[in-house]
Amino acid sequence: MLLSNTLAIVSFGLMAATQSPPTLTVDVNNARAVIPGSIYLAPNTVPGAGPYVFNLSGNTIFNGAGKLGPGAIYNFKPCSYNKSEQFCLWKGTTTNGYGTGDALVVNKFFLVEKAFPNVDYHEFNIRQSLNLANGRVSDTALLTTYTPVRRDLSDFGIPNENNQGWVIDCHLRAMDPSSGKVIFDWSSLDHVPLNESYVLPTGAINGLTQQFAWDYFHMSSVARLSSGDYIVSSRHTSTIYCVSGKDGSIVWRLGGKASDFFLEGFKFSSQHDVRVVQDDGDTITLSMFDNAYNTFTAPQGDSSGKIILLNASTKIVRLLHQYNPPQTGFQSGDGGSLVVLPKGNVFVGWGSIPYVTEYTADGELVYSAHFGGIGSSASSYRAFKAPFTGITPVH
């Protein structure tokens, strides 16, 4: 079954700018090969930080900065909710690599239609699914939470009272937006042992206090298979997990210290934004942003976008496509995204490196733009490309 990850069209009325937008400088634009659409960004730690839409020439066509009050913005994109096209985003505060805030659905006037409070920013996705019992299509929200909890960390050198340190328990939550009911809740600590982590307690995640809880897992994305099972990406174990949607057990691991698969001619680490491109039961095509980098250890090389084919029967995974950066030195320590576009083109956001790029299916670079330099503080956790219909461009 082919799963569409093409984003929805959103139409907005006139929105007056409250801050000057960041400058998006276009370096490559092969009009012959680029897929039409607009670029959705939420630049952070730059003047005018906030949610924006740019056209392919780099002009701002939507400016949402300051519209929702103070707070960082992540995962800004068009989405479908309650049978209408909206914006989805996360707004809140971040610390030590995770967030506390609200996942929001906002309408064409940038007014909040639905809020999911007290969640993390690493995943907020609303997907539509068919209820076979009644034949109705309903919304399901996929979210993440990060919760510091007490745990015996004596095996990891934490000498707290009674050897009880602090560790972050990452949760996947599937929720019914209309009722607010939690449909499915999965805890990393209940299913993944601490020793699968490559990132030991140190620095701002030393595990000594609640504020500096050890982020051993770091859930970086969540997706769902047609079977009802979930695909969970963990940055700090460098593992992609298939989680049973029935009982939460781990069906298989890909990558990391306990992989169930043989990776044929490639590797990945510290990955983000793992998505299901095609799901045919035993054979699953996944896309990911491979950071190939961990800020706690040595870099492994340039980050890249990857599309892989997994065979659950043979336990072999092949690299179908790799999308390399426009120049060397692209080692993204945080964030990153990959969106499969119509006609097989691929759009990559480079996370902590303030670039976006587009490639043909076979890897030809056809678009590149940046909103800061390599090594600058500018970043956008993810970037998206989708159609946009606006009444009047923002001035």
C-alpha positions in Angstrom: 0.0 0.0 0.0 1.5 3.3 -1.1 1.3 6.0 1.7 1.0 9.6 0.6 3.3 12.0 2.4 2.5 14.8 0.1 1.4 17.7 2.2 -2.0 19.4 1.9 -2.9 22.7 0.3 -3.6 25.6 2.7 -5.3 28.9 1.9 -4.7 32.0 4.0 -6.1 35.4 4.1 -4.1 38.6 4.6 -1.6 38.4 7.5 0.3 41.5 8.4 4.0 40.9 9.3 4.9 41.5 13.0 8.6 41.0 12.5 11.0 41.1 9.5 11.5 37.6 8.2 14.8 35.9 7.9 16.4 36.1 4.4 16.1 33.0 2.3 18.9 33.1 -0.3 18.5 30.8 -3.3 21.8 29.3 -4.6 20.4 26.7 -7.1 17.0 26.7 -8.8 16.7 24.4 -11.8 13.2 25.3 -12.8 13.0 22.5 -15.3 13.3 19.8 -12.6 12.0 21.4 -9.4 8.6 20.4 -8.3 6.2 23.5 -7.9 5.5 24.3 -4.3 6.4 26.5 -1.3 8.8 26.2 1.5 7.6 25.9 5.1 10.2 26.9 7.8 10.3 27.8 11.4 13.8 29.3 11.9 15.0 29.5 15.5 17.6 31.7 17.3 17.6 34.3 14.5 16.0 37.8 14.4 12.3 37.4 13.4 12.2 33.7 14.4 8.8 32.1 13.8 6.8 30.2 11.2 7.2 31.3 7.6 6.3 30.2 4.0 8.6 31.2 1.2 8.3 30.9 -2.5 11.0 29.3 -4.6 12.6 32.7 -5.3 13.1 33.2 -1.6 10.3 35.7 -1.1 8.2 35.6 2.1 4.6 34.8 1.2 3.4 34.1 4.8 4.7 35.5 8.0 3.4 34.1 11.3 6.1 35.4 13.6 4.6 36.6 16.9 1.0 35.7 16.0 0.8 33.1 18.8 2.7 35.0 21.4 6.2 34.1 22.8 7.7 30.7 22.5 9.8 28.7 20.1 8.0 27.2 17.0 8.8 23.7 15.7 7.3 21.4 13.0 5.4 24.1 11.1 3.6 22.5 8.2 0.2 22.2 6.5 -2.0 19.4 7.8 -5.5 18.0 7.5 -7.7 18.1 10.6 -11.5 17.6 11.0 -11.8 17.3 7.2 -10.3 20.7 6.5 -6.8 22.0 5.7 -5.0 23.7 8.5 -1.5 24.4 9.9 0.1 22.2 12.5 2.9 23.4 14.7 4.4 23.1 18.2 5.0 26.1 20.5 6.8 26.1 23.8 10.1 26.2 25.6 13.1 23.9 25.0 15.9 22.7 27.3 18.6 20.1 27.0 17.3 18.8 23.7 13.6 18.4 24.4 10.6 20.7 24.8 7.6 21.4 27.0 4.7 23.1 25.3 1.6 22.8 23.1 1.0 21.0 19.8 -1.4 23.3 18.0 -3.8 23.1 15.0 -4.4 26.7 13.7 -6.8 27.8 10.9 -6.4 30.2 8.0 -6.7 33.2 10.3 -3.9 31.7 12.5 -6.4 31.1 15.3 -6.1 27.9 17.4 -8.6 25.2 16.4 -7.1 22.4 18.7 -4.4 22.3 21.3 -2.6 19.3 22.8 -1.0 20.6 26.0 2.2 19.5 27.8 3.9 17.6 25.0 7.3 17.6 23.4 8.2 18.9 19.9 9.8 15.9 18.3 6.6 14.6 16.8 3.2 16.1 16.0 1.4 14.6 13.1 -2.3 14.1 12.4 -3.1 11.2 10.2 -6.4 10.0 8.8 -7.4 6.3 9.2 -10.4 4.3 8.2 -12.4 2.6 10.9 -13.3 -0.7 9.3 -16.2 -1.2 11.8 -18.2 1.8 10.8 -16.5 2.8 7.5 -15.7 6.3 8.8 -12.4 8.2 8.4 -11.1 9.7 11.7 -8.2 11.7 12.8 -5.4 10.4 15.1 -2.7 12.6 16.5 0.8 11.2 17.1 2.7 13.0 19.8 5.8 12.6 22.0 6.5 13.5 25.6 9.7 13.6 27.6 9.3 13.0 31.4 12.2 12.9 33.9 11.8 10.0 36.3 13.8 8.4 39.1 15.8 5.3 38.2 18.7 3.2 39.6 21.7 4.4 37.6 24.4 2.9 39.7 25.6 0.8 36.7 26.3 4.1 35.0 28.3 5.8 37.8 25.5 7.9 39.3 26.2 8.1 43.0 22.9 9.7 44.1 21.1 8.8 47.3 20.1 5.2 47.1 21.8 5.1 43.7 18.7 6.8 42.3 19.5 9.1 39.4 17.3 10.8 36.9 16.5 9.6 33.4 14.1 10.7 30.7 11.2 8.4 29.8 10.2 9.1 26.3 6.5 8.4 25.4 4.8 7.9 22.1 1.1 8.9 22.4 -1.6 8.4 19.9 -4.7 10.5 20.7 -8.2 11.0 19.5 -8.3 14.8 18.9 -12.1 15.0 19.2 -12.3 13.4 22.7 -8.7 13.9 23.9 -8.6 10.2 24.7 -5.2 8.5 24.7 -5.6 5.6 22.2 -2.1 4.2 22.7 0.8 5.0 25.1 4.3 3.6 24.8 7.2 4.1 27.2 10.8 3.8 26.2 11.8 2.7 29.7 9.3 -0.1 29.8 10.7 -1.6 26.6 14.3 -0.4 25.8 17.1 -1.1 28.4 19.4 1.8 29.3 22.5 0.0 28.0 21.2 0.3 24.4 22.1 4.0 24.5 25.3 5.3 22.9 25.0 8.5 24.9 26.1 8.1 28.5 25.2 10.5 31.4 27.4 13.6 31.0 27.2 17.4 30.9 23.7 18.8 30.7 22.2 15.3 30.8 24.4 13.9 33.6 21.5 12.2 35.4 22.2 13.8 38.8 19.1 16.0 39.0 15.7 16.3 37.5 16.8 19.3 35.5 19.8 17.4 34.1 18.1 14.1 33.6 19.9 11.6 31.3 18.3 11.5 27.9 19.3 7.9 27.1 16.7 7.4 24.3 15.8 10.7 22.6 12.7 9.9 20.6 13.2 11.8 17.3 10.1 10.8 15.3 7.0 8.5 15.2 5.2 7.0 12.2 2.5 4.3 11.8 2.3 1.3 9.6 -0.8 0.0 7.9 -0.8 -3.0 10.3 -1.3 -0.6 13.2 2.2 -1.0 14.5 4.4 2.1 15.0 7.9 3.1 13.7 9.8 4.9 16.5 13.1 6.5 15.9 15.6 6.9 18.7 18.5 9.3 18.2 20.6 8.2 21.2 20.4 4.5 20.5 20.7 5.1 16.7 17.9 2.6 16.3 14.6 2.4 14.5 12.1 0.3 16.4 8.9 -1.4 15.1 6.5 -1.2 18.1 3.4 -3.4 18.3 0.3 -1.4 18.2 -1.4 -4.1 20.3 0.8 -4.6 23.3 3.8 -2.2 22.9 6.3 -5.0 22.5 9.2 -4.5 20.1 8.6 -6.4 16.9 12.1 -5.6 15.5 15.1 -3.3 15.8 16.9 -1.7 12.9 20.4 -0.3 13.6 22.0 0.2 16.9 23.5 -2.3 19.3 20.8 -5.0 18.9 19.8 -4.8 15.3 17.7 -7.6 13.8 18.7 -6.7 10.3 21.8 -6.8 8.0 22.4 -3.4 6.5 23.7 -4.0 3.0 26.4 -1.5 2.2 25.4 1.5 4.4 25.0 2.6 7.9 23.2 5.4 9.8 23.3 7.1 13.2 21.6 9.7 15.3 18.8 9.8 12.7 15.7 12.0 12.6 12.4 12.1 10.7 11.9 8.4 9.8 8.8 8.1 7.6 7.0 5.3 5.9 7.1 5.8 2.1 5.6 2.5 1.1 4.2 -0.3 3.2 3.7 -3.7 1.5 3.6 -5.9 4.6 6.9 -7.7 4.8 8.7 -5.1 2.6 8.7 -1.5 3.9 10.3 1.5 2.3 11.4 4.1 4.8 12.9 7.6 4.4 15.1 9.3 7.0 17.5 12.1 7.7 20.7 10.5 8.6 22.6 12.9 10.9 25.7 10.6 11.0 26.7 12.8 13.9 26.5 12.8 17.6 27.5 15.9 19.5 28.7 13.8 22.4 31.2 11.8 20.4 33.1 12.3 17.1 31.3 13.0 13.9 31.0 10.2 11.4 30.9 12.2 8.2 28.4 14.3 6.3 24.7 14.0 7.1 22.4 12.9 4.2 18.9 12.0 3.3 18.3 8.3 2.8 15.6 6.0 1.4 15.9 2.3 2.4 14.1 -0.9 1.6 13.5 -3.3 4.5 12.6 -6.9 4.1 11.1 -8.3 7.4 11.4 -11.9 6.2 15.0 -12.0 5.0 16.1 -9.4 7.6 18.1 -7.5 4.9 17.9 -3.7 4.4 19.1 -2.1 1.2 19.9 1.5 0.5 17.8 2.7 -2.4 18.8 6.3 -2.6 21.1 8.7 -0.8 20.9 12.5 -1.0 24.2 14.1 -0.2 24.6 17.8 0.8 25.4 20.5 -1.7 29.0 20.8 -0.2 31.2 19.0 2.3 31.1 19.9 6.0 27.4 19.3 6.4 27.4 17.6 9.8 24.0 18.3 11.3 24.1 17.8 15.0 20.3 18.2 15.5 17.1 17.9 13.6 16.7 17.4 9.9 13.9 16.1 7.6 13.1 14.5 4.3 9.9 14.8 2.4 9.1 12.7 -0.7 7.5 14.9 -3.3 5.4 14.1 -6.4 7.4 12.5 -9.3 9.8 11.1 -6.8 11.7 14.3 -6.0 13.0 14.6 -2.5 13.1 17.8 -0.3 15.6 17.8 2.5 15.8 20.2 5.5 19.2 20.1 7.2 18.2 20.8 10.8 20.9 22.7 12.6 22.5 23.6 9.3 20.2 26.4 7.8 19.8 25.0 4.3 17.1 23.3 2.3 17.7 21.3 -0.8 15.7 19.4 -3.5 16.8 16.4 -5.5 15.4 14.4 -8.3 14.8 10.7 -7.5 18.2 9.7 -8.8 20.0 12.3 -6.6 20.6 15.3 -8.9 20.6 18.5 -6.9 18.0 20.9 -8.4 17.4 23.4 -5.7 19.4 24.8 -2.8 18.7 27.8 -0.5 20.0 28.9 2.9 18.9 31.3 5.7 22.2 31.4 7.5 25.7 30.1 7.1 27.3 26.8 8.1 28.2 27.2 11.8 25.7 30.0 12.4 23.1 29.8 15.1 20.2 29.7 12.6 18.3 26.4 12.3 14.9 25.0 11.5 14.2 21.6 13.2 12.4 20.4 10.1 11.5 21.9 6.7 8.6 21.1 4.5 7.6 21.8 0.9 4.0 21.8 -0.2 1.6 23.9 -2.3 0.4 27.2 -0.8 -2.5 29.4 -1.9 -2.4 32.9 -0.5 -4.7 35.9 -1.2 -2.1 38.6 -0.8 1.7 38.2 -0.2 2.9 39.5 3.2 4.5 42.9 3.2 
